Amino acid sequence: MNEKLKEKIHESLSSVLPITAIVLVLSVTLAPMEIGTLALFLTGAVLLIIGMGFFQLGAEMAMTPLGQGIGGRLVKSRHLLLIVAVGFLMGVVITISEPDLQVLANQVASIPNQVLIWTVAVGVGIFLVIAILRILFHIGLSQMLLVFYVLLFLLSFFTPSEFTAVAFDSGGVTTGPMTVPFIMAVGVGLSAARSDPDGTNDSFGLIALCSIGPIMMVLLLGIFYHPTEAVYTAVQVPTVLTTRDVIQQFVLALPQYGEEVLISMLPVVGVFVLFQLMTRHYRRRQVLRISVGLLYTLIGLILFLTGVNIGFAPVGNLLGSGLAGDGWMKWLLIPIGIAIGYYIVKAEPAVQVLNEQVEDLTGGTISRQMMNLSLSVGVACAVALAMVRVLTGLNIYWILIPGYMLALVLSRLVPQVFVGIAFDSGGVASGPMTSTFLLPLAMGACTAVGGNVVTDAFGIVALVALAPLIAIQIMGLIFAYKSKVHPHPSHEPAVEDAVLDLDDTVVDLEEES
């Protein structure tokens, strides 16, 4: 087996194992399950681990160099209309390819799937253009975020309350395993081609702005599509009696998810082929490497989605309804949510992509370990708050408005590189594991306590997306304080060296092509 692939699968194993252990402990203590259901979950965990390994390697080999190549070429073209047109097209194409969006669209009964998907895609396209222009014209990220989030909350007051949580959830799920590697790489390519010391700061922030577009567009859509007739359909746990029945469930589902992922990836492949034919940017060896990377990405996403949808989603729903159905025991959902939230963010494939890129771009100044710890603590708190909402019916505004106010205040106090990383992390943390395990968990619990699924269960993705904004920026405050108390002369050069390395990479690619 490819050594790099073995390394990625090992990383996936260490990420998924803790959440698997938590579910196993719950299944033999507080929420007993049938053996067949547990077998489905364990099989899904195996597919998830292998799928994550393939996906991470594929993203590294294909999506990152493709995004960097397009970003670098856009800057060097100097044609503003071309930059706007290509940026918008890339945003739409990559969003339609996003598996997380398909999951959310299936959950929202009030709007036809294609209407929601295209609305979100247009939102990402518009805001990817805004994010690119921000980098080109050196506009501060924190100022833009302040303006856009104020507009978002003003707009949300005109949208039906039943639709607010869904709108904010859409911003989280849009930036998933397909969009994050590509959009992050576009930012790296744009900033590196600019060749200035501020490039590292500006290479972050694209995902942050691209997360705003879907929320704004879905809020506008909610004004016209009133979700009063939405009907929630609970996740059904298939009946399995033997090990053959378990395997059969996954075998029957593989073609469905294979077709879904293949259709989603066709636009990305088309962009790669068209870009190469028009620019001859990559040499033959690079073309082969990217092609293999796209194949790995395809295999990884098929295995990942099959595992989480067949094995994880039903068990999440079952755990939620089991824990919330027995009187006082429902309050255990809060500490259990903390434990699940702490570990589940590490199983998000796009999180590892972001953390690796942050470590590379900052020359190790901000390590993967620091990022993982901050994200885990933040998401643990977010899931706890989501469980409080499920149990009490607390309006999501009581959390979102103070949360975003705190995040925006912090953005004026921390080093700018932390602002971009924090707001990017918000979109990355709320990926397929959140939408296919945590959301069913909240839905199952909400149904068991007799709550309103649309207003009380939806919103968990939004809270998971909010938590890193605060957690990473608090890490930035601590980092800035320690730097003042114990100055480390290697920090700034490390960041500048990272920018120079990126510049050299872009130059090398162009010389090779």
C-alpha positions in Angstrom: 0.0 0.0 0.0 1.1 3.6 -0.7 3.0 4.8 2.4 1.3 8.2 2.2 -2.1 6.5 2.1 -1.2 4.3 5.1 -0.2 7.5 7.0 -3.5 9.2 6.1 -5.6 6.2 7.1 -3.7 6.0 10.4 -4.5 9.7 11.1 -8.2 8.9 10.3 -8.1 6.0 12.7 -6.9 8.1 15.5 -9.5 10.7 14.8 -12.5 8.3 14.5 -11.6 5.9 17.2 -12.6 8.1 20.2 -16.1 8.9 18.9 -16.6 5.2 18.1 -15.6 4.3 21.7 -18.1 6.8 23.1 -20.9 5.3 21.1 -19.9 1.8 22.1 -19.9 2.7 25.8 -23.3 4.4 25.5 -24.7 1.4 23.6 -24.0 -0.9 26.5 -24.9 1.5 29.3 -27.5 4.3 28.8 -28.8 3.6 25.3 -28.8 -0.2 24.5 -28.9 -1.1 20.9 -29.7 -4.2 18.9 -26.6 -6.2 17.8 -27.5 -5.6 14.1 -27.6 -1.8 14.6 -24.3 -1.8 16.4 -22.8 -3.9 13.6 -24.0 -1.3 11.1 -22.3 1.5 13.1 -19.0 -0.4 13.3 -19.0 -1.2 9.6 -19.8 2.4 8.9 -16.8 3.5 11.1 -14.4 1.2 9.1 -15.6 2.7 5.8 -15.4 6.2 7.3 -11.7 5.7 8.4 -10.7 4.3 5.0 -12.7 6.9 3.1 -11.1 9.8 5.1 -7.7 8.4 4.3 -8.3 8.3 0.6 -10.0 11.7 0.6 -7.2 13.5 2.5 -4.6 12.1 0.2 -6.7 12.9 -2.9 -7.3 16.5 -1.7 -3.6 17.0 -1.2 -2.7 15.6 -4.6 -5.4 17.2 -6.7 -7.6 19.9 -5.1 -4.8 21.9 -3.6 -2.5 22.2 -6.7 -5.6 22.9 -8.9 -6.8 25.7 -6.6 -3.3 27.2 -6.3 -2.9 27.1 -10.1 -6.2 28.8 -10.8 -5.6 31.4 -8.1 -2.1 32.2 -9.3 -3.3 32.5 -12.9 -6.2 34.8 -12.0 -3.9 37.3 -10.3 -1.4 37.3 -13.2 -4.2 37.8 -15.8 -4.9 41.4 -14.5 -8.3 41.3 -16.2 -10.9 42.2 -13.6 -13.9 41.0 -15.5 -12.2 37.6 -16.1 -11.3 37.3 -12.5 -14.9 38.1 -11.5 -16.4 35.6 -14.0 -14.0 32.8 -13.2 -14.3 33.3 -9.5 -18.1 33.2 -9.6 -18.1 30.1 -11.8 -15.7 28.3 -9.6 -17.8 29.1 -6.5 -21.0 27.8 -8.1 -19.3 24.6 -9.6 -17.5 23.6 -6.4 -20.6 24.2 -4.2 -22.8 22.0 -6.4 -20.1 19.3 -5.9 -20.4 19.6 -2.1 -21.8 16.4 -0.5 -22.7 18.2 2.7 -25.2 20.4 0.8 -27.0 17.4 -0.6 -27.4 16.1 3.0 -28.9 19.4 4.2 -31.2 19.7 1.2 -32.7 16.3 1.9 -33.4 17.4 5.5 -35.2 20.6 4.6 -38.7 19.6 3.6 -40.0 23.1 2.9 -37.9 23.9 -0.2 -37.2 21.7 -3.3 -33.7 20.3 -3.2 -32.5 21.9 -6.4 -33.9 25.3 -5.5 -32.0 25.2 -2.2 -28.8 23.9 -3.8 -28.7 26.5 -6.6 -29.5 29.3 -4.1 -26.6 28.3 -1.9 -24.3 27.8 -4.9 -25.0 31.3 -6.2 -24.4 32.7 -2.7 -21.0 31.0 -2.6 -20.2 32.2 -6.2 -20.9 35.9 -5.3 -19.0 35.8 -2.1 -16.0 34.0 -3.6 -15.7 36.9 -6.0 -15.9 39.3 -3.0 -13.2 37.3 -1.2 -10.9 37.4 -4.3 -11.4 41.1 -4.7 -10.6 41.6 -1.0 -7.2 39.9 -1.5 -6.4 41.8 -4.7 -7.3 45.2 -3.3 -5.9 44.6 0.2 -9.2 45.2 2.1 -9.2 44.3 5.8 -11.0 41.1 6.6 -12.3 42.1 10.0 -14.0 45.2 8.6 -15.8 43.2 5.9 -16.9 40.6 8.3 -18.4 43.2 10.6 -20.4 44.8 7.8 -21.7 41.5 6.4 -22.7 40.0 9.7 -24.6 43.1 10.7 -26.4 42.9 7.4 -27.1 39.2 8.0 -28.8 39.7 11.3 -30.8 42.7 10.0 -32.0 40.5 7.2 -32.8 37.6 9.5 -35.4 39.7 11.3 -37.5 39.8 8.1 -37.2 36.0 7.6 -39.7 33.5 9.2 -38.3 32.4 12.6 -38.7 28.7 11.5 -36.2 29.3 8.8 -33.4 31.1 10.6 -31.6 28.0 12.0 -31.7 26.3 8.5 -30.2 29.4 6.9 -27.3 29.6 9.4 -26.8 25.8 9.0 -26.5 26.2 5.3 -23.4 28.5 5.8 -21.7 25.7 7.8 -22.4 22.8 5.5 -21.4 24.6 2.3 -17.8 24.7 3.3 -17.2 20.9 3.4 -14.7 18.3 2.2 -14.9 19.4 -1.5 -14.9 23.2 -1.2 -12.4 23.7 1.6 -9.2 22.2 -0.1 -10.1 24.0 -3.3 -11.0 27.4 -1.9 -8.1 27.4 0.6 -5.7 26.6 -2.3 -7.2 29.5 -4.4 -6.4 31.8 -1.5 -2.9 30.5 -1.2 -2.4 30.9 -5.0 -3.7 34.5 -5.0 -1.7 35.6 -2.0 1.5 33.9 -3.2 1.3 35.5 -6.6 0.9 38.9 -5.0 4.5 38.5 -3.6 4.2 40.7 -0.4 4.7 40.0 3.3 0.9 40.3 4.0 0.2 37.3 1.8 0.0 34.9 4.6 -2.7 36.9 6.4 -4.7 37.3 3.2 -4.5 33.7 2.2 -7.0 33.0 4.9 -10.5 34.4 4.9 -12.0 33.0 1.7 -13.9 30.3 3.5 -15.1 32.8 6.1 -16.6 35.0 3.4 -17.9 32.1 1.3 -19.8 30.9 4.4 -21.7 34.2 4.6 -23.1 34.0 1.0 -25.3 30.9 1.6 -26.7 32.3 4.8 -27.7 35.6 3.1 -29.2 33.9 0.0 -31.1 31.3 2.1 -32.5 34.1 4.4 -33.7 35.9 1.2 -35.2 32.6 -0.1 -36.9 32.0 3.3 -38.9 35.3 2.8 -40.5 33.8 -0.3 -40.6 30.1 0.6 -42.4 30.0 4.0 -41.5 26.7 5.8 -44.9 26.4 7.6 -45.7 23.1 5.9 -42.4 21.4 6.6 -42.6 17.8 7.6 -39.8 16.1 9.3 -39.2 12.4 8.5 -37.3 10.5 11.1 -34.2 8.5 10.1 -35.2 4.8 9.8 -32.8 2.2 11.2 -32.8 -0.8 8.8 -33.6 -4.2 10.3 -30.5 -6.5 10.1 -30.4 -10.0 11.5 -27.1 -11.4 10.1 -23.7 -10.2 9.1 -24.8 -10.7 5.5 -27.7 -8.3 6.0 -25.2 -5.7 7.4 -22.9 -6.0 4.4 -25.9 -6.0 2.0 -27.0 -2.6 3.4 -23.7 -1.0 2.4 -23.4 -2.8 -0.9 -26.8 -1.6 -2.0 -26.0 1.9 -0.9 -22.6 2.1 -2.7 -24.0 2.7 -6.2 -26.3 5.4 -5.0 -23.5 7.4 -3.3 -21.1 6.5 -6.1 -23.4 8.1 -8.6 -24.0 11.1 -6.4 -20.3 11.8 -5.8 -19.5 11.1 -9.5 -22.0 13.6 -10.7 -20.8 16.1 -8.0 -17.2 15.7 -9.1 -17.7 16.0 -12.9 -17.8 19.8 -12.8 -14.5 19.8 -10.9 -12.9 17.4 -13.5 -14.3 19.6 -16.2 -12.6 22.7 -14.7 -9.3 20.9 -14.4 -9.4 19.7 -18.1 -10.5 23.1 -19.4 -7.9 24.9 -17.3 -5.1 22.7 -18.5 -6.1 22.9 -22.2 -6.3 26.7 -22.0 -3.1 27.4 -20.0 -0.9 24.3 -20.2 -0.1 25.1 -16.6 0.9 21.6 -15.5 3.5 19.2 -16.9 2.6 15.6 -17.8 3.8 14.3 -14.5 1.7 16.8 -12.6 -1.4 16.1 -14.8 -1.0 12.4 -13.9 -0.6 13.2 -10.2 -3.7 15.4 -10.1 -5.7 12.7 -12.1 -4.8 10.1 -9.5 -5.7 12.5 -6.7 -9.1 13.1 -8.2 -9.6 9.3 -8.3 -8.6 9.0 -4.7 -10.9 11.9 -3.8 -13.8 10.1 -5.6 -13.1 6.8 -3.8 -12.7 8.5 -0.5 -16.0 10.5 -0.7 -18.0 7.4 -1.8 -16.7 5.3 1.1 -17.0 8.2 3.6 -20.6 9.1 2.7 -21.7 5.5 2.6 -20.2 4.9 6.0 -21.7 8.0 7.7 -25.2 7.8 6.1 -25.8 4.0 6.5 -23.8 3.5 9.8 -23.6 6.8 11.6 -26.8 8.8 10.9 -29.3 6.1 12.1 -27.3 5.4 15.2 -27.1 9.2 16.0 -30.9 9.4 15.7 -31.3 6.3 17.8 -29.0 7.6 20.6 -30.7 10.9 20.7 -34.2 9.5 21.0 -33.0 6.8 23.5 -31.2 9.3 25.8 -33.9 11.9 25.7 -36.8 9.5 26.2 -36.3 8.6 29.9 -37.1 11.5 32.3 -34.1 12.9 34.1 -31.7 11.0 31.9 -32.3 13.5 29.1 -30.1 16.0 30.9 -27.2 13.6 30.4 -27.3 14.7 26.7 -25.4 17.8 27.7 -22.2 16.1 29.1 -22.5 13.4 26.4 -22.7 16.2 23.8 -19.5 17.8 25.3 -17.7 14.5 24.9 -19.0 13.8 21.4 -18.3 17.4 20.3 -14.7 17.3 21.6 -13.8 14.3 19.5 -16.1 14.5 16.5 -14.5 17.6 15.0 -11.2 15.7 14.7 -13.1 13.2 12.4 -14.0 16.0 9.9 -11.9 15.4 6.8 -11.7 19.1 5.9 -10.5 20.1 9.4 -7.3 18.1 8.9 -6.8 19.7 5.5 -7.1 23.2 7.1 -4.9 22.4 10.0 -2.1 21.1 7.8 -2.4 24.2 5.6 -2.3 26.5 8.6 0.8 24.8 10.0 2.5 25.0 6.5 1.6 28.7 5.9 2.7 29.9 9.3 5.9 27.9 9.3 4.8 25.8 12.3 4.1 28.9 14.4 0.5 27.7 14.7 0.7 24.0 14.9 -1.9 21.3 14.1 -1.9 20.4 17.8 -2.9 23.9 18.8 -5.6 24.0 16.2 -7.0 20.6 17.1 -7.2 21.5 20.8 -8.9 24.9 20.2 -11.4 23.4 17.8 -12.2 20.5 20.0 -12.9 22.7 23.1 -15.0 25.1 21.0 -17.1 22.5 19.3 -17.6 20.7 22.7 -19.1 23.9 24.1 -21.2 24.3 20.9 -22.7 20.9 21.1 -23.5 21.4 24.8 -25.4 24.6 23.9 -27.2 22.8 21.1 -28.4 20.1 23.5 -29.6 22.8 25.9 -31.7 24.3 23.0 -33.1 20.8 22.2 -34.2 20.3 25.8 -35.4 23.8 26.6 -36.5 25.3 23.2 -34.2 28.2 23.7 -34.3 30.6 20.7 -31.1 30.4 18.7 -30.8 34.2 18.6 -29.9 34.2 22.3 -26.7 32.3 21.3 -25.9 33.5 17.8 -26.2 37.3 18.4 -23.9 37.4 21.5 -21.6 34.8 20.0 -21.0 36.7 16.8 -20.7 40.0 18.7 -18.0 38.5 20.8 -16.3 37.0 17.7 -16.3 40.4 15.9 -15.0 42.2 19.0 -12.1 39.7 19.2 -11.4 40.2 15.5 -10.3 43.8 16.4 -7.9 42.6 19.2 -6.1 39.6 17.8 -3.3 39.4 15.1 -5.0 39.5 11.7 -3.8 36.0 10.7 -5.9 34.5 13.5 -9.0 36.3 12.3 -8.8 34.6 8.9 -8.0 31.2 10.4 -10.8 31.5 13.0 -13.5 32.4 10.6 -12.3 29.8 8.1 -12.3 27.2 10.8 -16.0 27.9 11.5 -17.0 26.7 8.1 -14.6 23.8 8.1 -15.6 22.4 11.6 -19.3 21.9 10.5 -18.8 19.2 7.9 -20.3 15.8 7.0 -19.8 14.3 10.5 -21.9 17.2 12.0 -24.7 17.0 9.4 -24.9 13.2 9.4 -24.3 12.4 13.1 -24.9 15.4 15.3 -27.9 16.7 13.4 -29.7 13.3 13.6 -28.7 13.1 17.3 -30.4 16.4 17.9 -33.4 15.5 15.8 -33.9 12.2 17.6 -33.6 13.9 21.0 -36.0 16.7 19.9 -38.6 14.3 18.7 -38.4 12.3 22.0 -38.9 15.4 24.2 -41.8 16.7 21.9 -39.9 19.7 20.6 -40.1 21.5 17.2 -37.4 19.9 15.0 -37.3 22.8 12.6 -36.6 25.5 15.3 -34.9 23.5 18.0 -32.8 20.7 16.3 -31.8 22.6 13.3 -29.1 25.2 14.3 -26.6 22.7 15.7 -24.5 23.1 12.5 -24.7 26.9 13.0 -23.5 26.6 16.6 -20.6 24.3 15.6 -19.6 26.8 12.9 -19.7 29.6 15.5 -17.6 28.0 18.2 -14.2 28.1 16.4 -14.6 31.8 15.7 -14.3 32.4 19.4 -12.0 29.5 20.4 -9.3 30.2 17.7 -9.3 34.0 18.4 -9.0 33.3 22.2 -6.0 31.2 21.2 -4.8 34.2 19.2 -5.1 36.4 22.3 -3.1 34.0 24.4 -0.5 33.7 21.6 -0.2 37.5 21.3 0.2 37.8 25.1 2.9 35.2 25.3 4.7 36.8 22.4 4.8 40.1 24.3 5.9 38.6 27.6 8.4 36.1 26.0 9.3 37.5 22.6 10.3 34.8 20.1 12.3 36.3 17.3 11.7 33.3 15.0 7.9 33.8 14.8 7.7 36.6 12.3 10.5 35.3 10.0 8.7 32.0 10.1 5.6 33.5 8.6 7.5 35.6 6.1 9.5 32.5 5.1 6.3 30.6 4.5 5.1 33.4 2.1 8.4 33.2 0.3 8.2 29.5 0.0 4.7 29.8 -1.5 6.1 32.4 -4.0 8.9 30.0 -5.0 6.3 27.2 -5.4 4.2 29.2 -7.8 7.4 30.2 -9.8 8.5 26.6 -9.9 5.2 25.5 -11.2 5.2 28.1 -13.9 8.7 27.3 -15.0 7.8 23.6 -15.2 4.8 24.3 -17.3 
